[in-house]
Amino acid sequence: VTENASKIRGIVITHGHEDHIGGLAYLLKQVNIPVYGTRLTIGLIEGKLKEHGILKQCSLNVANPGDHIKLGCFDVELIHVNHSIPDAVALAIKSPAGTVIQTGDFKIDTTPIDGGVIDIARLSQLGTEGVLALLSDSTNAAKPGFTESERKVGETFETQFRKS
């Protein structure tokens, strides 16, 4: 990465889980690359970079679902998705070769705690326009059935705590 740092225009993070942001501080100690993410994601990244003493030297940029980030010849659109952490996004990456969708970790939750359901309409629209590749990752995708809503998980915890 350090050898090609001048070719890297930015890093877009889909959500703030440790497996997605945990290594950023180590990378940003070696290269100065702007980082983009939603408000919560950037807030979590700020905490990590502060722990490593490099927050002030890093370029962190908040972007919202629906925003477009121009990175060289790429146009990266953030699309709201649901996950077990709020403020998660998928990425529609438009390039001269075509559009690539990178879903990030997601699940379809029709009753999310924050009220924001996955933007199926935008994903469908992109599909109609034509997608070169779909890079999809979904929590527990290999397990048959459905993943419970975070709302249901919270209700179950509340019930169990009351029983204790």
C-alpha positions as CSV (number, residue, x, y, z in Angstrom):
1,V,0.0,0.0,0.0
2,T,2.8,2.4,0.9
3,E,4.3,2.0,-2.6
4,N,1.0,2.9,-4.3
5,A,-0.2,5.5,-1.8
6,S,-0.2,8.2,-4.4
7,K,-2.7,6.2,-6.4
8,I,-5.2,5.8,-3.6
9,R,-7.8,8.6,-3.5
10,G,-9.7,7.6,-0.4
11,I,-11.1,4.8,1.8
12,V,-14.9,4.5,2.3
13,I,-16.0,2.5,5.3
14,T,-19.4,0.9,5.3
15,H,-19.9,0.7,9.1
16,G,-18.2,1.0,12.4
17,H,-17.6,-2.6,13.5
18,E,-14.1,-3.4,14.7
19,D,-13.5,-5.8,11.8
20,H,-14.0,-2.9,9.4
21,I,-12.2,0.0,11.3
22,G,-9.7,-1.8,13.6
23,G,-6.8,-1.7,11.2
24,L,-7.2,1.9,10.0
25,A,-4.9,3.5,12.5
26,Y,-2.1,1.2,11.5
27,L,-2.6,2.0,7.8
28,L,-3.0,5.8,8.4
29,K,0.2,5.8,10.4
30,Q,2.0,4.9,7.1
31,V,-0.1,6.8,4.5
32,N,-2.1,9.9,4.4
33,I,-5.4,8.9,2.8
34,P,-8.8,10.6,3.4
35,V,-11.4,8.4,5.1
36,Y,-15.1,8.6,4.4
37,G,-18.0,7.2,6.4
38,T,-21.3,8.0,8.0
39,R,-21.4,10.1,11.2
40,L,-21.4,7.2,13.7
41,T,-18.7,5.4,11.7
42,I,-16.5,8.4,11.6
43,G,-17.1,9.0,15.3
44,L,-16.0,5.5,16.1
45,I,-12.9,5.9,13.9
46,E,-12.1,9.1,15.7
47,G,-11.9,7.2,18.9
48,K,-9.5,4.7,17.4
49,L,-7.3,7.3,15.9
50,K,-7.2,9.3,19.2
51,E,-6.1,6.1,21.0
52,H,-3.2,5.9,18.6
53,G,-2.3,9.6,18.8
54,I,-2.9,10.3,15.1
55,L,-6.4,11.9,15.0
56,K,-5.2,15.4,14.3
57,Q,-3.1,14.3,11.2
58,C,-6.0,12.4,9.6
59,S,-8.6,13.5,7.1
60,L,-12.0,12.2,8.2
61,N,-15.0,13.0,6.2
62,V,-18.7,12.5,7.1
63,A,-21.0,11.4,4.3
64,N,-24.7,10.5,4.4
65,P,-26.7,7.9,2.6
66,G,-27.5,9.4,-0.8
67,D,-24.2,11.4,-0.9
68,H,-21.7,10.8,-3.7
69,I,-18.0,10.9,-3.1
70,K,-15.7,11.5,-6.1
71,L,-12.5,9.5,-5.9
72,G,-10.5,9.9,-9.1
73,C,-12.5,8.3,-11.9
74,F,-14.8,6.7,-9.4
75,D,-18.1,8.0,-8.1
76,V,-19.1,6.3,-4.9
77,E,-22.7,6.6,-3.7
78,L,-23.7,5.7,-0.2
79,I,-26.9,3.7,0.2
80,H,-28.6,3.1,3.5
81,V,-28.7,-0.6,4.7
82,N,-29.5,-2.2,8.0
83,H,-27.0,-4.1,10.1
84,S,-26.6,-4.8,13.8
85,I,-24.9,-1.3,14.1
86,P,-26.7,1.9,13.0
87,D,-25.5,4.1,10.2
88,A,-24.4,1.3,7.9
89,V,-24.2,1.8,4.1
90,A,-23.7,-0.1,0.9
91,L,-21.6,1.4,-1.8
92,A,-22.5,1.9,-5.5
93,I,-19.1,2.4,-7.2
94,K,-19.5,3.9,-10.7
95,S,-16.4,3.6,-12.9
96,P,-15.8,3.9,-16.6
97,A,-16.1,0.1,-16.8
98,G,-19.5,0.0,-15.1
99,T,-21.2,0.0,-11.7
100,V,-20.1,-2.3,-8.8
101,I,-22.3,-2.7,-5.7
102,Q,-20.4,-3.5,-2.5
103,T,-23.1,-4.2,0.1
104,G,-21.0,-4.1,3.2
105,D,-22.4,-6.2,6.0
106,F,-26.2,-5.9,5.9
107,K,-29.5,-7.6,6.7
108,I,-33.0,-6.8,5.7
109,D,-34.8,-5.5,8.8
110,T,-38.3,-4.2,8.3
111,T,-38.5,-2.9,11.9
112,P,-35.1,-1.4,12.7
113,I,-34.7,0.5,16.0
114,D,-33.7,3.7,14.2
115,G,-36.7,3.5,11.8
116,G,-34.5,3.6,8.7
117,V,-35.2,0.5,6.5
118,I,-32.8,-0.6,3.8
119,D,-33.1,1.4,0.6
120,I,-34.3,-1.4,-1.6
121,A,-35.8,1.1,-4.1
122,R,-32.3,2.6,-4.8
123,L,-30.7,-0.8,-5.0
124,S,-33.4,-1.9,-7.4
125,Q,-33.0,1.2,-9.5
126,L,-29.3,0.5,-9.8
127,G,-30.0,-3.0,-10.9
128,T,-32.3,-1.7,-13.6
129,E,-29.6,0.6,-14.8
130,G,-27.1,-2.3,-15.0
131,V,-24.6,-3.6,-12.5
132,L,-21.3,-5.0,-13.6
133,A,-20.7,-6.9,-10.3
134,L,-22.4,-7.4,-6.9
135,L,-20.0,-7.9,-4.0
136,S,-22.4,-9.0,-1.3
137,D,-21.8,-10.0,2.3
138,S,-24.5,-10.5,4.8
139,T,-24.3,-11.5,8.4
140,N,-25.2,-15.2,8.8
141,A,-25.9,-15.5,5.0
142,A,-25.0,-19.2,5.1
143,K,-27.7,-20.0,7.7
144,P,-31.2,-20.8,6.3
145,G,-34.0,-18.6,7.6
146,F,-34.0,-15.0,8.8
147,T,-32.1,-12.9,11.2
148,E,-34.2,-11.3,13.9
149,S,-34.6,-7.6,14.0
150,E,-32.5,-5.7,16.5
151,R,-35.9,-4.5,17.9
152,K,-36.8,-8.1,18.6
153,V,-33.4,-8.8,20.2
154,G,-33.9,-5.8,22.5
155,E,-37.4,-6.9,23.5
156,T,-36.0,-10.4,24.3
157,F,-33.2,-8.9,26.5
158,E,-35.8,-6.7,28.3
159,T,-38.0,-9.7,29.0
160,Q,-35.0,-11.8,30.3
161,F,-33.8,-8.9,32.5
162,R,-37.3,-8.5,34.0
163,K,-37.3,-12.3,34.8
164,S,-33.9,-12.1,36.6
